[in-house]
């Protein structure tokens, strides 16, 4: 039987009639036949921390109904649990040694429900396991479905696959046939975290509102829907404010131009739009590029020293880039999309992730550079530009803030059915 803290019991519905009772059949040959287990996330694989995850687990005996009654199959139990696995790069992160005083209980056991068995890294967050059913018997062609619901913890990190650390969420369903090892079915999840909801309190008017004895109340469901609604309102309020911000760009010899941006807080899926005015510059700009990047930085107390063979503690990833030659350009603009599959900015005890716009400018060292052919000539001539122009390069970083978006919208980044199947 699976271990756990106060397991709950799922709800089951039979899809096929006849012979769907509970119990373990005598004389069943569990080694030759098989049972199919399907887990389906109806709303998609992306969730916001604080939301309730809904999953339907369907167990089927795929044999045709014309088979003999001896082909009935039995499962001793099935249990489900959400957990987050943490993995750190040994060349970048120096983690403290594990606590040997609290060893894992039977980590390689095949008869104890450990959702993270065989996974890399360490389990840093898990929900209490919930039992879906016990002693389930399925006749040939019979199918039964069970619903699993669990609230994703708010205090956990977001899903992230970086160069230094990885945070991976999974829903693990453990099933055991009679006299057989446990089989694990893992359903990958993506969790988005909106910081600031940890300190939110449930509205007092909800607690003091009169209740009806004729209606079934679900306070947990109320709170979950209220948190999701509050998160959507905060995202909309934080990213809808527009105000033009202007920045003067200059090098050591003078002004290159002026950069304008209408906001500094964005959601996943939005476009970062900016304008560049080079007409007022005193230094000729030959070329510029702007990159939408994330900066992954290991916290100082976990940084591995470079002298010990460690990799850099800061890494950058470019998600979108715009490059333009602009010698005779007075005004230009760019638009960089923020991928729905990327991770919003966050900070944990081990690593932080920030977003920025990284600019690179190529300017001429010659003051008043003009690379145009003369407009008036007494007779036709062939004009060629200079073969070499002395240039300087410099860069500039502008921090921006990227927040999560609607989980339904983020699910479009991973199209396809949100189902996982295993045969035991």
Secondary structure, DSSP 8 states (H G I E B T S, - for coil): ----SS--B-EEEESS-SS--BS--TT--TTTS--EEEEE-TT-SEEETTSEEEEEEEEE--S-TTS-GGG-EEEEEEEEEEEEEEEE-TTTB------TTS--TTTT-SSS--TTTT-SSEEEEE---EEEEEEEEE-TT-EEEEEEEEE--TTS---EE-SSEEEEEEEEEEEEETTS-EEEEEEEEEEE--TT-TT----HHHHHS---TTS---HHHHHHHHHHHHHHHHHHHHHH----EEEEEEETTEEEEEEEES-SEEETT-EEEEEEE-TT-SS-EEEEEEEEEEEEEE-GGGB--GGGT---SEEEEEEEEEEEE-TT-SEEEEEEE--TTS---EE-SSEEEEEEEEEEEEEESSTT------S--SS-------S---EEEEEEEEEEEEE---HHHHGGGG-S--EEEEE-
